[in-house]
Amino acid sequence: MIRKIATAFVISIATSAQADISVTFALADNYAPLMSSDGGIAGDIIDEVNERLNGEYKIEVESVPWARAVKLVESGRAQGLVGTYYRPEVRPWINPYSEPLLQDPVSVFCREGVGDPSWDYPNDFAGLVFGYLIGSYAGGSDFDAMRDAGAITVEESSSLSVNLRKLKAGRIDCFVEGRFAILSEIAGIGGIEGLEIINDVSKEDFYVGFESEWASSPSAADFISAFNATIQEMHKDGTIDQLLADGLNNKLQAKRTSG
């Protein structure tokens, strides 16, 4: 069901005899284990939603680099951005947001001896060089303000693995991103000596953000209502907790084995 996108998207409504409405979600292929080329944990959650919708609606998921996923939804070529944090000021074209799929703890990682757990984030990190994922807003508004003022230097990269290699080589001091994704990448390269978690800076809800023009139609509103009700049901019956636990265990173990 989850497939790697090629160069074109075909968005279709009522194209399946088994579905009243077909909706395309875009998610990152470079944010494992939560999102990956095979969908990741978020893809597992959406697969379960599809099962529970029982053909009334059909969700198809396209897995691409995060910056492209954002553009696909902004341009209307996909209807839902999976894994967005709540950032209405940054992405005003998203409205509404879904029920949260899960929670993504955001952490600061630094080379050993660079940072201190007692530091106030982000103020005490002034003067340091941060690696950052293109299109990410994980650092938060205060971090962004310090970056814009030049108090923090940011080097953007297309993947977390690039940031980890830069940190290992001493080219950057720290990075801030979702902890699950960082731990997955660290496991995939066999660990990094001298890397430490300084502190957790936030816990971000992980939403599907719906493109506002599409979402304003009655058929889209019906789909969003059904999607949200299903996510609520999956939280209540423990399915999402189980998918998250299984996904973290399985995918991190697979990273360690392949790394």
Secondary structure as UniProt FT lines:
FT   STRAND          3..4
FT   TURN            17..18
FT   STRAND          21..28
FT   STRAND          30..31
FT   TURN            32..34
FT   STRAND          35..36
FT   TURN            37..38
FT   HELIX           40..53
FT   TURN            54..55
FT   STRAND          57..64
FT   HELIX           66..74
FT   TURN            75..76
FT   STRAND          80..84
FT   TURN            88..90
FT   TURN            92..93
FT   STRAND          94..97
FT   STRAND          102..111
FT   TURN            112..114
FT   TURN            117..118
FT   TURN            121..122
FT   HELIX           123..125
FT   TURN            126..127
FT   STRAND          129..133
FT   TURN            134..135
FT   TURN            138..139
FT   HELIX           141..149
FT   STRAND          153..157
FT   HELIX           160..168
FT   TURN            169..170
FT   STRAND          174..178
FT   HELIX           179..188
FT   TURN            189..190
FT   TURN            193..194
FT   STRAND          195..211
FT   HELIX           212..215
FT   HELIX           218..236
FT   TURN            237..238
FT   HELIX           239..258
//
